[in-house]
Amino acid sequence: MVEVFAAFTRSLRDLTRPEVLWQALWPPLLALLLWLVAGYVFWAQGVALMTRILPQLPWSGWEWVAQWAAAFLVLAACAALMYFTAILLVAVFALPRLINLVAARDYPDLGRHGENVFWGSLGNTLGAGGIFVLGSLVLLPLLLIPGVLLVLPLAWGAWLNQRTFRFDALAEHATRSEMQGLLRAKRKQFYAAGLGTAALAHVPLLNLLAPALTALVFVHLGLAALRRQRQQSGVEL
């Protein structure tokens, strides 16, 4: 866990750099704007859909409970879609710039041997995002069970974070065999980083920076591990 803590520390330091902070802010702000507009336009249809999905209450006069539950589920769905949109924007557009900034400062000696970086990253992000969005929609009714709201979004967000950024962080620098070895050897560290960054996504104000901070944490965690692996194997950096 020392490696994960070091990655978080370096990532927070990076956010004090104006060029990094800009790359951290514009994706979540754009995602927030997009889904606020979509929520305003399709709110009534969304509530109606959720009302049909929810089981009907047998007691007369309690229809308001179903209305509130439907509205809550619409908000939960919008939150999941907003988070994924921000992750997608960071992974596809902001991350290449973030990797260049971080690598130039902390890993200038690390050679880049990745292949098909853009398309590989895009395919990985869309694949993970598709599973995340579909799973979020299917699991929405479970959020009405007391206590589940405290656990399920955190666990599901942790899965998305590690599934998306463990690949993207290494794609430019690692060969296919190096990446496969690191994904096996550092599985626990990647999940721990995914869980920690998913928790930050639920903290007000910090959640705006969570997608980019997640990317930075995985970049530091992945590139530091790649450097150690090459050093221990006697491979030229």
C-alpha positions as CSV (number, residue, x, y, z in Angstrom):
1,M,0.0,0.0,0.0
2,V,3.1,2.2,0.2
3,E,3.1,2.4,-3.6
4,V,-0.6,3.5,-3.7
5,F,0.0,6.2,-1.0
6,A,3.0,7.5,-2.9
7,A,0.9,7.6,-6.1
8,F,-1.8,9.6,-4.4
9,T,0.8,12.0,-2.9
10,R,2.4,12.7,-6.2
11,S,-1.0,13.1,-7.9
12,L,-2.1,15.7,-5.4
13,R,1.2,17.6,-6.0
14,D,0.6,17.5,-9.7
15,L,-2.8,19.2,-9.3
16,T,-1.0,22.3,-8.1
17,R,0.4,22.8,-11.6
18,P,-1.9,25.1,-13.7
19,E,-1.5,23.0,-16.8
20,V,-2.5,19.8,-15.0
21,L,-5.3,21.5,-13.1
22,W,-6.9,22.7,-16.4
23,Q,-6.8,19.2,-17.8
24,A,-8.5,18.0,-14.5
25,L,-11.3,20.6,-14.5
26,W,-12.7,20.8,-18.1
27,P,-13.8,17.2,-18.5
28,P,-16.1,17.0,-15.3
29,L,-17.4,20.5,-16.0
30,L,-18.3,19.6,-19.5
31,A,-19.9,16.3,-18.4
32,L,-21.9,18.2,-15.7
33,L,-23.2,20.7,-18.2
34,L,-24.2,18.0,-20.7
35,W,-26.1,16.0,-18.2
36,L,-27.7,19.0,-16.5
37,V,-29.1,19.9,-19.9
38,A,-30.2,16.3,-20.6
39,G,-31.8,16.0,-17.2
40,Y,-33.7,19.2,-17.7
41,V,-35.0,18.2,-21.1
42,F,-35.8,14.5,-20.3
43,W,-36.7,14.8,-16.6
44,A,-40.4,14.0,-17.0
45,Q,-39.8,11.0,-19.3
46,G,-37.1,9.7,-17.0
47,V,-39.4,9.8,-13.9
48,A,-42.2,8.2,-15.9
49,L,-39.9,5.3,-16.9
50,M,-38.6,4.7,-13.4
51,T,-42.2,4.8,-12.1
52,R,-43.1,2.0,-14.5
53,I,-40.0,0.0,-13.5
54,L,-40.7,0.2,-9.7
55,P,-43.1,-2.3,-8.1
56,Q,-46.5,-0.8,-7.5
57,L,-47.4,-0.1,-3.8
58,P,-50.7,-1.8,-2.8
59,W,-51.7,1.0,-0.4
60,S,-53.9,3.8,-1.6
61,G,-52.6,7.3,-0.9
62,W,-48.9,6.3,-1.0
63,E,-48.3,7.1,-4.6
64,W,-46.0,9.9,-3.5
65,V,-43.5,7.3,-2.3
66,A,-43.2,5.9,-5.8
67,Q,-42.8,9.4,-7.2
68,W,-40.0,10.2,-4.9
69,A,-38.3,6.9,-5.4
70,A,-38.5,7.4,-9.2
71,A,-37.0,10.8,-8.9
72,F,-34.2,9.5,-6.8
73,L,-33.4,6.8,-9.3
74,V,-33.3,9.3,-12.2
75,L,-30.8,11.4,-10.2
76,A,-28.8,8.3,-9.4
77,A,-28.8,7.3,-13.1
78,C,-27.7,10.8,-14.1
79,A,-24.9,10.7,-11.5
80,A,-23.6,7.4,-12.9
81,L,-23.8,8.7,-16.5
82,M,-22.1,12.0,-15.6
83,Y,-19.3,10.2,-13.9
84,F,-18.7,7.9,-16.8
85,T,-18.8,10.8,-19.3
86,A,-16.1,12.6,-17.2
87,I,-14.0,9.4,-17.1
88,L,-14.4,9.0,-20.9
89,L,-13.3,12.6,-21.6
90,V,-10.4,12.3,-19.3
91,A,-9.3,8.9,-20.6
92,V,-9.6,9.7,-24.3
93,F,-8.7,13.5,-24.4
94,A,-7.1,14.7,-21.2
95,L,-5.0,11.6,-20.3
96,P,-2.5,11.8,-23.2
97,R,-1.6,15.4,-22.2
98,L,-1.4,14.4,-18.5
99,I,0.9,11.5,-19.3
100,N,3.2,13.8,-21.2
101,L,3.3,16.3,-18.3
102,V,3.9,13.6,-15.6
103,A,6.4,11.6,-17.6
104,A,8.5,14.6,-18.5
105,R,8.8,15.5,-14.8
106,D,8.9,12.2,-13.0
107,Y,9.8,9.5,-15.6
108,P,11.9,11.1,-18.3
109,D,14.1,8.1,-18.5
110,L,11.3,5.7,-19.2
111,G,11.1,4.6,-22.9
112,R,7.8,4.5,-24.7
113,H,7.1,1.1,-26.3
114,G,3.3,1.0,-26.5
115,E,1.4,0.0,-29.7
116,N,-1.9,1.3,-31.1
117,V,-2.2,3.5,-28.1
118,F,-5.2,5.7,-29.1
119,W,-7.4,2.9,-30.4
120,G,-6.4,0.5,-27.6
121,S,-7.3,3.2,-25.0
122,L,-10.5,4.1,-26.7
123,G,-11.6,0.5,-27.0
124,N,-10.7,-0.3,-23.4
125,T,-12.6,2.8,-22.1
126,L,-15.7,2.2,-24.2
127,G,-15.8,-1.5,-23.2
128,A,-15.4,-0.8,-19.5
129,G,-17.8,2.1,-19.8
130,G,-20.5,0.1,-21.6
131,I,-20.3,-2.5,-18.8
132,F,-20.4,0.2,-16.1
133,V,-23.4,2.0,-17.6
134,L,-25.4,-1.2,-18.3
135,G,-24.6,-2.5,-14.8
136,S,-25.5,0.8,-13.2
137,L,-28.9,0.8,-14.9
138,V,-29.7,-2.8,-14.0
139,L,-28.6,-2.3,-10.4
140,L,-30.5,1.0,-9.9
141,P,-33.5,-0.6,-8.0
142,L,-31.1,-2.0,-5.4
143,L,-30.2,1.5,-4.3
144,L,-33.6,1.7,-2.6
145,I,-32.5,-1.0,-0.2
146,P,-31.2,0.6,3.1
147,G,-27.4,0.6,3.3
148,V,-26.8,-0.4,-0.3
149,L,-26.3,3.2,-1.3
150,L,-23.2,3.3,0.9
151,V,-21.6,0.3,-0.7
152,L,-22.7,-0.4,-4.3
153,P,-21.8,2.9,-6.0
154,L,-18.4,2.8,-4.3
155,A,-17.6,-0.8,-5.3
156,W,-18.9,-0.2,-8.9
157,G,-16.9,3.0,-9.3
158,A,-13.8,1.3,-8.0
159,W,-14.2,-1.4,-10.7
160,L,-14.6,1.2,-13.4
161,N,-11.6,3.2,-12.3
162,Q,-9.1,0.3,-12.2
163,R,-10.6,-1.3,-15.3
164,T,-10.2,1.9,-17.3
165,F,-7.0,3.5,-16.1
166,R,-4.7,0.6,-15.3
167,F,-4.6,0.0,-19.1
168,D,-4.5,3.7,-20.2
169,A,-1.7,4.6,-17.7
170,L,0.6,2.0,-19.2
171,A,-0.5,2.0,-22.9
172,E,2.1,4.5,-24.1
173,H,5.1,3.1,-22.3
174,A,4.7,-0.7,-21.8
175,T,4.9,-3.5,-24.3
176,R,2.1,-6.0,-24.3
177,S,4.1,-8.5,-22.3
178,E,5.1,-5.9,-19.8
179,M,1.5,-4.7,-19.3
180,Q,0.2,-8.3,-18.8
181,G,2.9,-8.9,-16.2
182,L,2.2,-5.7,-14.3
183,L,-1.6,-6.3,-14.4
184,R,-1.1,-9.6,-12.7
185,A,1.6,-8.5,-10.2
186,K,-0.1,-5.3,-9.2
187,R,-3.7,-6.4,-9.2
188,K,-4.3,-5.6,-5.5
189,Q,-2.6,-2.2,-5.8
190,F,-4.7,-1.3,-8.8
191,Y,-7.9,-2.3,-6.9
192,A,-6.9,-0.3,-3.9
193,A,-6.2,2.8,-6.0
194,G,-9.6,2.3,-7.7
195,L,-11.4,2.1,-4.4
196,G,-9.6,5.2,-3.0
197,T,-10.3,7.3,-6.0
198,A,-13.9,6.1,-6.1
199,A,-14.4,7.3,-2.5
200,L,-13.1,10.7,-3.5
201,A,-15.8,10.9,-6.2
202,H,-18.4,11.0,-3.4
203,V,-16.8,14.0,-1.6
204,P,-18.4,17.4,-2.6
205,L,-16.1,19.7,-4.6
206,L,-13.3,17.0,-4.7
207,N,-15.6,15.0,-7.0
208,L,-15.0,17.5,-9.7
209,L,-11.3,16.6,-9.7
210,A,-11.8,12.9,-9.1
211,P,-11.7,11.6,-12.7
212,A,-8.4,13.4,-13.4
213,L,-7.0,12.6,-10.0
214,T,-7.8,8.9,-10.7
215,A,-5.9,9.1,-14.0
216,L,-2.9,10.7,-12.3
217,V,-2.9,8.1,-9.5
218,F,-2.9,5.3,-12.0
219,V,-0.2,6.9,-14.2
220,H,2.1,7.3,-11.2
221,L,1.3,3.8,-9.9
222,G,1.7,2.2,-13.3
223,L,4.8,4.0,-14.5
224,A,6.7,3.6,-11.2
225,A,5.9,-0.1,-11.3
226,L,7.1,-0.3,-14.9
227,R,10.3,1.4,-14.1
228,R,11.0,-1.0,-11.1
229,Q,10.2,-4.0,-13.3
230,R,12.6,-2.9,-16.0
231,Q,15.3,-2.2,-13.5
232,Q,14.9,-5.5,-11.8
233,S,14.9,-7.4,-15.1
234,G,18.0,-5.5,-16.4
235,V,16.0,-4.1,-19.3
236,E,17.0,-0.7,-20.7
237,L,14.6,1.9,-19.5
